[in-house]
Amino acid sequence: METELANHLLTLSERFCAARELGEATVGRLCAADGRFFSRIREGKTFTAKKYDEVVAWFSSNWPEKADWPESVMRPVPTESAA
């Protein structure tokens, strides 16, 4: 399961970086307050379920309008308190 979630994060990062023409370290700083967040995941480092939820929520809130959300990643449903 953790491998699948790690792949989700890396997919989101790759697509977001391409759509916004930003580097991975910049996106890591924006969504996880860690410029090495995605490189650490690639190296096999772990992350918490809370961090996963926070990062995916950040991507969902900041996703470029003209970019398609990856079908393999469940997109969080915004709540009224988050809006």
PyMOL Python script that loads the backbone (N, CA, C, O; Angstrom):
from pymol import cmd

cmd.read_pdbstr("""\
ATOM      1  N   MET A   1       0.823  -1.205   0.000  1.00  0.00           N
ATOM      2  CA  MET A   1       0.000   0.000   0.000  1.00  0.00           C
ATOM      3  C   MET A   1       0.859   1.258   0.000  1.00  0.00           C
ATOM      4  O   MET A   1       0.577   2.211  -0.727  1.00  0.00           O
ATOM      5  N   GLU A   2       1.920   1.257   0.827  1.00  0.00           N
ATOM      6  CA  GLU A   2       2.771   2.446   0.888  1.00  0.00           C
ATOM      7  C   GLU A   2       3.431   2.731  -0.458  1.00  0.00           C
ATOM      8  O   GLU A   2       3.595   3.889  -0.842  1.00  0.00           O
ATOM      9  N   THR A   3       3.808   1.670  -1.173  1.00  0.00           N
ATOM     10  CA  THR A   3       4.412   1.849  -2.492  1.00  0.00           C
ATOM     11  C   THR A   3       3.431   2.518  -3.445  1.00  0.00           C
ATOM     12  O   THR A   3       3.808   3.395  -4.222  1.00  0.00           O
ATOM     13  N   GLU A   4       2.180   2.104  -3.383  1.00  0.00           N
ATOM     14  CA  GLU A   4       1.146   2.695  -4.233  1.00  0.00           C
ATOM     15  C   GLU A   4       0.959   4.179  -3.903  1.00  0.00           C
ATOM     16  O   GLU A   4       0.860   5.009  -4.807  1.00  0.00           O
ATOM     17  N   LEU A   5       0.913   4.508  -2.627  1.00  0.00           N
ATOM     18  CA  LEU A   5       0.751   5.903  -2.221  1.00  0.00           C
ATOM     19  C   LEU A   5       1.970   6.737  -2.626  1.00  0.00           C
ATOM     20  O   LEU A   5       1.827   7.883  -3.054  1.00  0.00           O
ATOM     21  N   ALA A   6       3.152   6.168  -2.491  1.00  0.00           N
ATOM     22  CA  ALA A   6       4.369   6.869  -2.922  1.00  0.00           C
ATOM     23  C   ALA A   6       4.305   7.149  -4.423  1.00  0.00           C
ATOM     24  O   ALA A   6       4.671   8.233  -4.875  1.00  0.00           O
ATOM     25  N   ASN A   7       3.839   6.166  -5.187  1.00  0.00           N
ATOM     26  CA  ASN A   7       3.700   6.364  -6.631  1.00  0.00           C
ATOM     27  C   ASN A   7       2.684   7.455  -6.945  1.00  0.00           C
ATOM     28  O   ASN A   7       2.863   8.214  -7.898  1.00  0.00           O
ATOM     29  N   HIS A   8       1.626   7.537  -6.156  1.00  0.00           N
ATOM     30  CA  HIS A   8       0.635   8.604  -6.347  1.00  0.00           C
ATOM     31  C   HIS A   8       1.290   9.977  -6.159  1.00  0.00           C
ATOM     32  O   HIS A   8       1.097  10.884  -6.969  1.00  0.00           O
ATOM     33  N   LEU A   9       2.061  10.115  -5.086  1.00  0.00           N
ATOM     34  CA  LEU A   9       2.720  11.394  -4.815  1.00  0.00           C
ATOM     35  C   LEU A   9       3.692  11.762  -5.930  1.00  0.00           C
ATOM     36  O   LEU A   9       3.742  12.914  -6.361  1.00  0.00           O
ATOM     37  N   LEU A  10       4.452  10.798  -6.389  1.00  0.00           N
ATOM     38  CA  LEU A  10       5.417  11.070  -7.464  1.00  0.00           C
ATOM     39  C   LEU A  10       4.714  11.418  -8.769  1.00  0.00           C
ATOM     40  O   LEU A  10       5.178  12.282  -9.513  1.00  0.00           O
ATOM     41  N   THR A  11       3.609  10.757  -9.050  1.00  0.00           N
ATOM     42  CA  THR A  11       2.838  11.074 -10.253  1.00  0.00           C
ATOM     43  C   THR A  11       2.292  12.495 -10.179  1.00  0.00           C
ATOM     44  O   THR A  11       2.387  13.252 -11.146  1.00  0.00           O
ATOM     45  N   LEU A  12       1.721  12.856  -9.034  1.00  0.00           N
ATOM     46  CA  LEU A  12       1.198  14.212  -8.864  1.00  0.00           C
ATOM     47  C   LEU A  12       2.304  15.241  -9.040  1.00  0.00           C
ATOM     48  O   LEU A  12       2.117  16.261  -9.704  1.00  0.00           O
ATOM     49  N   SER A  13       3.447  14.967  -8.444  1.00  0.00           N
ATOM     50  CA  SER A  13       4.571  15.892  -8.547  1.00  0.00           C
ATOM     51  C   SER A  13       5.026  16.062  -9.992  1.00  0.00           C
ATOM     52  O   SER A  13       5.209  17.184 -10.463  1.00  0.00           O
ATOM     53  N   GLU A  14       5.204  14.959 -10.685  1.00  0.00           N
ATOM     54  CA  GLU A  14       5.679  15.017 -12.071  1.00  0.00           C
ATOM     55  C   GLU A  14       4.714  15.795 -12.960  1.00  0.00           C
ATOM     56  O   GLU A  14       5.136  16.634 -13.756  1.00  0.00           O
ATOM     57  N   ARG A  15       3.426  15.516 -12.824  1.00  0.00           N
ATOM     58  CA  ARG A  15       2.443  16.200 -13.674  1.00  0.00           C
ATOM     59  C   ARG A  15       2.301  17.673 -13.310  1.00  0.00           C
ATOM     60  O   ARG A  15       2.155  18.525 -14.187  1.00  0.00           O
ATOM     61  N   PHE A  16       2.343  17.969 -12.015  1.00  0.00           N
ATOM     62  CA  PHE A  16       2.233  19.353 -11.573  1.00  0.00           C
ATOM     63  C   PHE A  16       3.453  20.144 -12.045  1.00  0.00           C
ATOM     64  O   PHE A  16       3.315  21.251 -12.567  1.00  0.00           O
ATOM     65  N   CYS A  17       4.634  19.581 -11.863  1.00  0.00           N
ATOM     66  CA  CYS A  17       5.867  20.251 -12.294  1.00  0.00           C
ATOM     67  C   CYS A  17       5.823  20.559 -13.782  1.00  0.00           C
ATOM     68  O   CYS A  17       6.184  21.656 -14.209  1.00  0.00           O
ATOM     69  N   ALA A  18       5.378  19.586 -14.569  1.00  0.00           N
ATOM     70  CA  ALA A  18       5.305  19.786 -16.017  1.00  0.00           C
ATOM     71  C   ALA A  18       4.291  20.861 -16.379  1.00  0.00           C
ATOM     72  O   ALA A  18       4.560  21.706 -17.233  1.00  0.00           O
ATOM     73  N   ALA A  19       3.131  20.836 -15.738  1.00  0.00           N
ATOM     74  CA  ALA A  19       2.068  21.799 -16.060  1.00  0.00           C
ATOM     75  C   ALA A  19       2.438  23.219 -15.656  1.00  0.00           C
ATOM     76  O   ALA A  19       2.097  24.173 -16.355  1.00  0.00           O
ATOM     77  N   ARG A  20       3.123  23.361 -14.549  1.00  0.00           N
ATOM     78  CA  ARG A  20       3.471  24.687 -14.031  1.00  0.00           C
ATOM     79  C   ARG A  20       4.901  25.115 -14.380  1.00  0.00           C
ATOM     80  O   ARG A  20       5.322  26.230 -14.073  1.00  0.00           O
ATOM     81  N   GLU A  21       5.640  24.203 -15.030  1.00  0.00           N
ATOM     82  CA  GLU A  21       7.036  24.469 -15.387  1.00  0.00           C
ATOM     83  C   GLU A  21       7.849  24.863 -14.156  1.00  0.00           C
ATOM     84  O   GLU A  21       8.563  25.866 -14.155  1.00  0.00           O
ATOM     85  N   LEU A  22       7.721  24.043 -13.106  1.00  0.00           N
ATOM     86  CA  LEU A  22       8.453  24.243 -11.858  1.00  0.00           C
ATOM     87  C   LEU A  22       9.332  23.033 -11.588  1.00  0.00           C
ATOM     88  O   LEU A  22       9.061  21.939 -12.083  1.00  0.00           O
ATOM     89  N   GLY A  23      10.370  23.228 -10.814  1.00  0.00           N
ATOM     90  CA  GLY A  23      11.230  22.130 -10.420  1.00  0.00           C
ATOM     91  C   GLY A  23      10.626  21.355  -9.263  1.00  0.00           C
ATOM     92  O   GLY A  23       9.798  21.866  -8.509  1.00  0.00           O
ATOM     93  N   GLU A  24      11.061  20.114  -9.142  1.00  0.00           N
ATOM     94  CA  GLU A  24      10.557  19.230  -8.092  1.00  0.00           C
ATOM     95  C   GLU A  24      10.851  19.777  -6.696  1.00  0.00           C
ATOM     96  O   GLU A  24      10.011  19.672  -5.803  1.00  0.00           O
ATOM     97  N   ALA A  25      12.028  20.355  -6.503  1.00  0.00           N
ATOM     98  CA  ALA A  25      12.373  20.895  -5.182  1.00  0.00           C
ATOM     99  C   ALA A  25      11.456  22.058  -4.810  1.00  0.00           C
ATOM    100  O   ALA A  25      11.053  22.189  -3.654  1.00  0.00           O
ATOM    101  N   THR A  26      11.131  22.890  -5.776  1.00  0.00           N
ATOM    102  CA  THR A  26      10.226  24.012  -5.525  1.00  0.00           C
ATOM    103  C   THR A  26       8.847  23.503  -5.117  1.00  0.00           C
ATOM    104  O   THR A  26       8.252  23.997  -4.160  1.00  0.00           O
ATOM    105  N   VAL A  27       8.354  22.527  -5.838  1.00  0.00           N
ATOM    106  CA  VAL A  27       7.035  21.973  -5.522  1.00  0.00           C
ATOM    107  C   VAL A  27       7.069  21.286  -4.156  1.00  0.00           C
ATOM    108  O   VAL A  27       6.111  21.385  -3.389  1.00  0.00           O
ATOM    109  N   GLY A  28       8.149  20.602  -3.854  1.00  0.00           N
ATOM    110  CA  GLY A  28       8.284  19.973  -2.539  1.00  0.00           C
ATOM    111  C   GLY A  28       8.229  20.985  -1.414  1.00  0.00           C
ATOM    112  O   GLY A  28       7.608  20.743  -0.380  1.00  0.00           O
ATOM    113  N   ARG A  29       8.887  22.131  -1.620  1.00  0.00           N
ATOM    114  CA  ARG A  29       8.843  23.191  -0.606  1.00  0.00           C
ATOM    115  C   ARG A  29       7.428  23.742  -0.457  1.00  0.00           C
ATOM    116  O   ARG A  29       6.988  24.039   0.654  1.00  0.00           O
ATOM    117  N   LEU A  30       6.722  23.877  -1.568  1.00  0.00           N
ATOM    118  CA  LEU A  30       5.372  24.440  -1.515  1.00  0.00           C
ATOM    119  C   LEU A  30       4.367  23.498  -0.857  1.00  0.00           C
ATOM    120  O   LEU A  30       3.549  23.934  -0.046  1.00  0.00           O
ATOM    121  N   CYS A  31       4.421  22.230  -1.195  1.00  0.00           N
ATOM    122  CA  CYS A  31       3.372  21.316  -0.735  1.00  0.00           C
ATOM    123  C   CYS A  31       3.727  20.563   0.542  1.00  0.00           C
ATOM    124  O   CYS A  31       2.835  20.104   1.254  1.00  0.00           O
ATOM    125  N   ALA A  32       5.027  20.430   0.842  1.00  0.00           N
ATOM    126  CA  ALA A  32       5.416  19.627   2.004  1.00  0.00           C
ATOM    127  C   ALA A  32       6.428  20.339   2.896  1.00  0.00           C
ATOM    128  O   ALA A  32       6.906  19.762   3.872  1.00  0.00           O
ATOM    129  N   ALA A  33       6.754  21.579   2.572  1.00  0.00           N
ATOM    130  CA  ALA A  33       7.756  22.342   3.324  1.00  0.00           C
ATOM    131  C   ALA A  33       9.094  21.602   3.373  1.00  0.00           C
ATOM    132  O   ALA A  33       9.809  21.650   4.374  1.00  0.00           O
ATOM    133  N   ASP A  34       9.421  20.911   2.259  1.00  0.00           N
ATOM    134  CA  ASP A  34      10.641  20.115   2.190  1.00  0.00           C
ATOM    135  C   ASP A  34      11.061  19.989   0.732  1.00  0.00           C
ATOM    136  O   ASP A  34      10.432  19.263  -0.038  1.00  0.00           O
ATOM    137  N   GLY A  35      12.107  20.683   0.357  1.00  0.00           N
ATOM    138  CA  GLY A  35      12.587  20.647  -1.014  1.00  0.00           C
ATOM    139  C   GLY A  35      13.064  19.280  -1.464  1.00  0.00           C
ATOM    140  O   GLY A  35      13.158  19.031  -2.666  1.00  0.00           O
ATOM    141  N   ARG A  36      13.366  18.398  -0.544  1.00  0.00           N
ATOM    142  CA  ARG A  36      13.822  17.053  -0.900  1.00  0.00           C
ATOM    143  C   ARG A  36      12.729  15.996  -0.704  1.00  0.00           C
ATOM    144  O   ARG A  36      13.008  14.800  -0.783  1.00  0.00           O
ATOM    145  N   PHE A  37      11.508  16.420  -0.453  1.00  0.00           N
ATOM    146  CA  PHE A  37      10.414  15.491  -0.157  1.00  0.00           C
ATOM    147  C   PHE A  37      10.287  14.393  -1.210  1.00  0.00           C
ATOM    148  O   PHE A  37      10.236  13.212  -0.867  1.00  0.00           O
ATOM    149  N   PHE A  38      10.236  14.766  -2.473  1.00  0.00           N
ATOM    150  CA  PHE A  38      10.012  13.776  -3.524  1.00  0.00           C
ATOM    151  C   PHE A  38      11.261  12.939  -3.798  1.00  0.00           C
ATOM    152  O   PHE A  38      11.148  11.752  -4.103  1.00  0.00           O
ATOM    153  N   SER A  39      12.426  13.527  -3.697  1.00  0.00           N
ATOM    154  CA  SER A  39      13.640  12.723  -3.877  1.00  0.00           C
ATOM    155  C   SER A  39      13.785  11.717  -2.744  1.00  0.00           C
ATOM    156  O   SER A  39      14.266  10.606  -2.968  1.00  0.00           O
ATOM    157  N   ARG A  40      13.384  12.080  -1.546  1.00  0.00           N
ATOM    158  CA  ARG A  40      13.420  11.138  -0.420  1.00  0.00           C
ATOM    159  C   ARG A  40      12.459   9.969  -0.657  1.00  0.00           C
ATOM    160  O   ARG A  40      12.791   8.821  -0.360  1.00  0.00           O
ATOM    161  N   ILE A  41      11.289  10.255  -1.182  1.00  0.00           N
ATOM    162  CA  ILE A  41      10.334   9.184  -1.482  1.00  0.00           C
ATOM    163  C   ILE A  41      10.936   8.235  -2.510  1.00  0.00           C
ATOM    164  O   ILE A  41      10.835   7.016  -2.371  1.00  0.00           O
ATOM    165  N   ARG A  42      11.560   8.794  -3.537  1.00  0.00           N
ATOM    166  CA  ARG A  42      12.198   7.975  -4.564  1.00  0.00           C
ATOM    167  C   ARG A  42      13.303   7.094  -3.976  1.00  0.00           C
ATOM    168  O   ARG A  42      13.559   5.996  -4.471  1.00  0.00           O
ATOM    169  N   GLU A  43      13.954   7.582  -2.921  1.00  0.00           N
ATOM    170  CA  GLU A  43      15.021   6.831  -2.246  1.00  0.00           C
ATOM    171  C   GLU A  43      14.460   5.772  -1.299  1.00  0.00           C
ATOM    172  O   GLU A  43      15.220   5.011  -0.702  1.00  0.00           O
ATOM    173  N   GLY A  44      13.144   5.721  -1.158  1.00  0.00           N
ATOM    174  CA  GLY A  44      12.520   4.712  -0.306  1.00  0.00           C
ATOM    175  C   GLY A  44      12.199   5.177   1.095  1.00  0.00           C
ATOM    176  O   GLY A  44      11.807   4.369   1.937  1.00  0.00           O
ATOM    177  N   LYS A  45      12.356   6.465   1.364  1.00  0.00           N
ATOM    178  CA  LYS A  45      12.007   6.989   2.691  1.00  0.00           C
ATOM    179  C   LYS A  45      10.498   6.957   2.870  1.00  0.00           C
ATOM    180  O   LYS A  45       9.739   7.001   1.901  1.00  0.00           O
ATOM    181  N   THR A  46      10.083   6.880   4.109  1.00  0.00           N
ATOM    182  CA  THR A  46       8.660   6.785   4.402  1.00  0.00           C
ATOM    183  C   THR A  46       8.052   8.161   4.687  1.00  0.00           C
ATOM    184  O   THR A  46       8.756   9.162   4.820  1.00  0.00           O
ATOM    185  N   PHE A  47       6.742   8.173   4.774  1.00  0.00           N
ATOM    186  CA  PHE A  47       5.987   9.382   5.105  1.00  0.00           C
ATOM    187  C   PHE A  47       4.758   8.924   5.877  1.00  0.00           C
ATOM    188  O   PHE A  47       4.372   7.757   5.817  1.00  0.00           O
ATOM    189  N   THR A  48       4.158   9.839   6.589  1.00  0.00           N
ATOM    190  CA  THR A  48       2.963   9.486   7.371  1.00  0.00           C
ATOM    191  C   THR A  48       1.705   9.611   6.510  1.00  0.00           C
ATOM    192  O   THR A  48       1.698  10.272   5.472  1.00  0.00           O
ATOM    193  N   ALA A  49       0.653   8.959   6.972  1.00  0.00           N
ATOM    194  CA  ALA A  49      -0.639   9.081   6.300  1.00  0.00           C
ATOM    195  C   ALA A  49      -1.105  10.539   6.344  1.00  0.00           C
ATOM    196  O   ALA A  49      -1.702  11.038   5.390  1.00  0.00           O
ATOM    197  N   LYS A  50      -0.827  11.208   7.455  1.00  0.00           N
ATOM    198  CA  LYS A  50      -1.208  12.620   7.587  1.00  0.00           C
ATOM    199  C   LYS A  50      -0.491  13.470   6.539  1.00  0.00           C
ATOM    200  O   LYS A  50      -1.107  14.334   5.915  1.00  0.00           O
ATOM    201  N   LYS A  51       0.806  13.230   6.345  1.00  0.00           N
ATOM    202  CA  LYS A  51       1.569  13.995   5.356  1.00  0.00           C
ATOM    203  C   LYS A  51       1.046  13.706   3.952  1.00  0.00           C
ATOM    204  O   LYS A  51       0.920  14.618   3.134  1.00  0.00           O
ATOM    205  N   TYR A  52       0.743  12.445   3.673  1.00  0.00           N
ATOM    206  CA  TYR A  52       0.171  12.087   2.373  1.00  0.00           C
ATOM    207  C   TYR A  52      -1.105  12.895   2.128  1.00  0.00           C
ATOM    208  O   TYR A  52      -1.255  13.521   1.079  1.00  0.00           O
ATOM    209  N   ASP A  53      -2.019  12.880   3.096  1.00  0.00           N
ATOM    210  CA  ASP A  53      -3.282  13.602   2.958  1.00  0.00           C
ATOM    211  C   ASP A  53      -3.050  15.098   2.762  1.00  0.00           C
ATOM    212  O   ASP A  53      -3.717  15.724   1.939  1.00  0.00           O
ATOM    213  N   GLU A  54      -2.119  15.669   3.504  1.00  0.00           N
ATOM    214  CA  GLU A  54      -1.823  17.098   3.386  1.00  0.00           C
ATOM    215  C   GLU A  54      -1.297  17.438   1.991  1.00  0.00           C
ATOM    216  O   GLU A  54      -1.727  18.418   1.382  1.00  0.00           O
ATOM    217  N   VAL A  55      -0.371  16.630   1.494  1.00  0.00           N
ATOM    218  CA  VAL A  55       0.244  16.897   0.188  1.00  0.00           C
ATOM    219  C   VAL A  55      -0.787  16.729  -0.934  1.00  0.00           C
ATOM    220  O   VAL A  55      -0.862  17.565  -1.835  1.00  0.00           O
ATOM    221  N   VAL A  56      -1.577  15.659  -0.882  1.00  0.00           N
ATOM    222  CA  VAL A  56      -2.593  15.451  -1.912  1.00  0.00           C
ATOM    223  C   VAL A  56      -3.630  16.579  -1.861  1.00  0.00           C
ATOM    224  O   VAL A  56      -4.076  17.052  -2.906  1.00  0.00           O
ATOM    225  N   ALA A  57      -4.012  17.004  -0.678  1.00  0.00           N
ATOM    226  CA  ALA A  57      -4.957  18.119  -0.552  1.00  0.00           C
ATOM    227  C   ALA A  57      -4.363  19.397  -1.137  1.00  0.00           C
ATOM    228  O   ALA A  57      -5.066  20.164  -1.795  1.00  0.00           O
ATOM    229  N   TRP A  58      -3.073  19.630  -0.901  1.00  0.00           N
ATOM    230  CA  TRP A  58      -2.419  20.815  -1.468  1.00  0.00           C
ATOM    231  C   TRP A  58      -2.458  20.755  -2.991  1.00  0.00           C
ATOM    232  O   TRP A  58      -2.813  21.732  -3.650  1.00  0.00           O
ATOM    233  N   PHE A  59      -2.088  19.593  -3.546  1.00  0.00           N
ATOM    234  CA  PHE A  59      -2.135  19.453  -5.005  1.00  0.00           C
ATOM    235  C   PHE A  59      -3.543  19.705  -5.522  1.00  0.00           C
ATOM    236  O   PHE A  59      -3.719  20.419  -6.509  1.00  0.00           O
ATOM    237  N   SER A  60      -4.541  19.136  -4.874  1.00  0.00           N
ATOM    238  CA  SER A  60      -5.911  19.299  -5.323  1.00  0.00           C
ATOM    239  C   SER A  60      -6.329  20.770  -5.319  1.00  0.00           C
ATOM    240  O   SER A  60      -6.983  21.233  -6.254  1.00  0.00           O
ATOM    241  N   SER A  61      -5.958  21.495  -4.281  1.00  0.00           N
ATOM    242  CA  SER A  61      -6.322  22.915  -4.172  1.00  0.00           C
ATOM    243  C   SER A  61      -5.573  23.803  -5.158  1.00  0.00           C
ATOM    244  O   SER A  61      -6.061  24.867  -5.536  1.00  0.00           O
ATOM    245  N   ASN A  62      -4.385  23.363  -5.574  1.00  0.00           N
ATOM    246  CA  ASN A  62      -3.535  24.190  -6.428  1.00  0.00           C
ATOM    247  C   ASN A  62      -3.369  23.628  -7.833  1.00  0.00           C
ATOM    248  O   ASN A  62      -2.528  24.104  -8.595  1.00  0.00           O
ATOM    249  N   TRP A  63      -4.160  22.624  -8.181  1.00  0.00           N
ATOM    250  CA  TRP A  63      -3.998  21.947  -9.467  1.00  0.00           C
ATOM    251  C   TRP A  63      -4.319  22.894 -10.620  1.00  0.00           C
ATOM    252  O   TRP A  63      -5.337  23.585 -10.585  1.00  0.00           O
ATOM    253  N   PRO A  64      -3.463  22.935 -11.639  1.00  0.00           N
ATOM    254  CA  PRO A  64      -3.720  23.816 -12.793  1.00  0.00           C
ATOM    255  C   PRO A  64      -5.018  23.431 -13.510  1.00  0.00           C
ATOM    256  O   PRO A  64      -5.279  22.252 -13.746  1.00  0.00           O
ATOM    257  N   GLU A  65      -5.807  24.414 -13.844  1.00  0.00           N
ATOM    258  CA  GLU A  65      -7.109  24.176 -14.462  1.00  0.00           C
ATOM    259  C   GLU A  65      -7.011  23.401 -15.771  1.00  0.00           C
ATOM    260  O   GLU A  65      -7.873  22.577 -16.073  1.00  0.00           O
ATOM    261  N   LYS A  66      -5.975  23.661 -16.539  1.00  0.00           N
ATOM    262  CA  LYS A  66      -5.868  23.027 -17.858  1.00  0.00           C
ATOM    263  C   LYS A  66      -5.184  21.669 -17.817  1.00  0.00           C
ATOM    264  O   LYS A  66      -5.038  21.025 -18.856  1.00  0.00           O
ATOM    265  N   ALA A  67      -4.765  21.223 -16.650  1.00  0.00           N
ATOM    266  CA  ALA A  67      -4.103  19.923 -16.525  1.00  0.00           C
ATOM    267  C   ALA A  67      -5.096  18.892 -15.998  1.00  0.00           C
ATOM    268  O   ALA A  67      -5.913  19.187 -15.126  1.00  0.00           O
ATOM    269  N   ASP A  68      -5.015  17.690 -16.536  1.00  0.00           N
ATOM    270  CA  ASP A  68      -5.884  16.611 -16.071  1.00  0.00           C
ATOM    271  C   ASP A  68      -5.306  15.999 -14.801  1.00  0.00           C
ATOM    272  O   ASP A  68      -4.106  15.737 -14.714  1.00  0.00           O
ATOM    273  N   TRP A  69      -6.167  15.776 -13.825  1.00  0.00           N
ATOM    274  CA  TRP A  69      -5.778  15.075 -12.597  1.00  0.00           C
ATOM    275  C   TRP A  69      -5.542  13.610 -12.969  1.00  0.00           C
ATOM    276  O   TRP A  69      -6.342  13.040 -13.711  1.00  0.00           O
ATOM    277  N   PRO A  70      -4.482  12.991 -12.483  1.00  0.00           N
ATOM    278  CA  PRO A  70      -4.208  11.587 -12.828  1.00  0.00           C
ATOM    279  C   PRO A  70      -5.346  10.663 -12.385  1.00  0.00           C
ATOM    280  O   PRO A  70      -5.796  10.725 -11.241  1.00  0.00           O
ATOM    281  N   GLU A  71      -5.799   9.818 -13.290  1.00  0.00           N
ATOM    282  CA  GLU A  71      -6.910   8.913 -12.994  1.00  0.00           C
ATOM    283  C   GLU A  71      -6.566   7.915 -11.901  1.00  0.00           C
ATOM    284  O   GLU A  71      -7.451   7.447 -11.183  1.00  0.00           O
ATOM    285  N   SER A  72      -5.286   7.585 -11.769  1.00  0.00           N
ATOM    286  CA  SER A  72      -4.878   6.570 -10.791  1.00  0.00           C
ATOM    287  C   SER A  72      -4.883   7.093  -9.355  1.00  0.00           C
ATOM    288  O   SER A  72      -4.742   6.313  -8.413  1.00  0.00           O
ATOM    289  N   VAL A  73      -5.043   8.403  -9.182  1.00  0.00           N
ATOM    290  CA  VAL A  73      -4.985   9.019  -7.852  1.00  0.00           C
ATOM    291  C   VAL A  73      -6.360   9.560  -7.482  1.00  0.00           C
ATOM    292  O   VAL A  73      -6.937  10.377  -8.200  1.00  0.00           O
ATOM    293  N   MET A  74      -6.874   9.088  -6.344  1.00  0.00           N
ATOM    294  CA  MET A  74      -8.174   9.590  -5.888  1.00  0.00           C
ATOM    295  C   MET A  74      -8.008  11.053  -5.463  1.00  0.00           C
ATOM    296  O   MET A  74      -7.138  11.391  -4.661  1.00  0.00           O
ATOM    297  N   ARG A  75      -8.854  11.893  -6.013  1.00  0.00           N
ATOM    298  CA  ARG A  75      -8.794  13.317  -5.675  1.00  0.00           C
ATOM    299  C   ARG A  75      -9.704  13.589  -4.485  1.00  0.00           C
ATOM    300  O   ARG A  75     -10.862  13.172  -4.479  1.00  0.00           O
ATOM    301  N   PRO A  76      -9.184  14.290  -3.474  1.00  0.00           N
ATOM    302  CA  PRO A  76     -10.028  14.585  -2.310  1.00  0.00           C
ATOM    303  C   PRO A  76     -11.188  15.497  -2.683  1.00  0.00           C
ATOM    304  O   PRO A  76     -11.064  16.376  -3.536  1.00  0.00           O
ATOM    305  N   VAL A  77     -12.300  15.268  -2.031  1.00  0.00           N
ATOM    306  CA  VAL A  77     -13.477  16.104  -2.231  1.00  0.00           C
ATOM    307  C   VAL A  77     -13.353  17.275  -1.280  1.00  0.00           C
ATOM    308  O   VAL A  77     -13.210  17.083  -0.073  1.00  0.00           O
ATOM    309  N   PRO A  78     -13.407  18.501  -1.816  1.00  0.00           N
ATOM    310  CA  PRO A  78     -13.296  19.660  -0.917  1.00  0.00           C
ATOM    311  C   PRO A  78     -14.472  19.718   0.046  1.00  0.00           C
ATOM    312  O   PRO A  78     -15.612  19.436  -0.324  1.00  0.00           O
ATOM    313  N   THR A  79     -14.178  20.086   1.278  1.00  0.00           N
ATOM    314  CA  THR A  79     -15.234  20.268   2.270  1.00  0.00           C
ATOM    315  C   THR A  79     -15.521  21.756   2.396  1.00  0.00           C
ATOM    316  O   THR A  79     -14.722  22.590   1.972  1.00  0.00           O
ATOM    317  N   GLU A  80     -16.647  22.076   2.972  1.00  0.00           N
ATOM    318  CA  GLU A  80     -17.003  23.491   3.118  1.00  0.00           C
ATOM    319  C   GLU A  80     -16.007  24.233   3.985  1.00  0.00           C
ATOM    320  O   GLU A  80     -15.719  25.403   3.732  1.00  0.00           O
ATOM    321  N   SER A  81     -15.477  23.574   5.004  1.00  0.00           N
ATOM    322  CA  SER A  81     -14.515  24.240   5.890  1.00  0.00           C
ATOM    323  C   SER A  81     -13.199  24.496   5.195  1.00  0.00           C
ATOM    324  O   SER A  81     -12.470  25.410   5.580  1.00  0.00           O
ATOM    325  N   ALA A  82     -12.865  23.688   4.151  1.00  0.00           N
ATOM    326  CA  ALA A  82     -11.617  23.878   3.425  1.00  0.00           C
ATOM    327  C   ALA A  82     -11.786  24.927   2.337  1.00  0.00           C
ATOM    328  O   ALA A  82     -10.792  25.463   1.847  1.00  0.00           O
ATOM    329  N   ALA A  83     -13.002  25.229   1.953  1.00  0.00           N
ATOM    330  CA  ALA A  83     -13.257  26.168   0.864  1.00  0.00           C
ATOM    331  C   ALA A  83     -13.171  27.591   1.307  1.00  0.00           C
ATOM    332  O   ALA A  83     -13.362  28.501   0.501  1.00  0.00           O
TER     333      ALA A  83
END
""", "prot")
cmd.dss("prot")
cmd.show_as("cartoon", "prot")
cmd.util.cbc("prot")
cmd.orient("prot")
